[in-house]
Amino acid sequence: MAAIRQALRDEAIPYMKDLNRLTDEKALPFMAHDCYGPDGPGLVPADARFRHVYKGFGG
């Protein structure tokens, strides 16, 4: 168990710090996504057909 904890400290923490740095630098805030407009969040189209827009999401 100690080896697993040490591996997490050595690998996972730096990985997560790097991931956080990348998202801080490059990712858009979720409010900037196209689905947010003047009427609030929404999916286009607003019915079940929206799933065909997203690869691997039911369509």
Order of alpha helices (4+ residues) and beta strands (2+ residues): alpha-alpha-beta-beta
